[in-house]
Amino acid sequence: MSPLIPPRVQRKIVEHAKNYLVRSSRHSTLRYVNSRIYDAMERVIRAQLGSVHGVRAIYLCHGLAAGECYPGLSDFDLAIVFDDPDPLQFYDRFPRSGDHSSAISRSPNCH
């Protein structure tokens, strides 16, 4: 089944959205709105990853955890505490979207 929106178009949409976030963050009102978008994204990420069997805790780290949000530039650095005897099998339970395989380290030394 082919995607509803072709991958090339998806990449363009993401690129334009990032550019919008960076440019619009120069204005205080839009910066506030964009920061609330990040808050919503954090809730979605926590709900999605928190529903994975074996997840015990999810911690936001680095910039966003310290309140440093630069919309369009900031990413979500997460530390996930899990309980599973096989780390690779645990990583395989994480949801994937589109052709972004995963930003999760699959190294058995990173658990």
Order of alpha helices (4+ residues) and beta strands (2+ residues): alpha-alpha-beta-alpha-beta-alpha
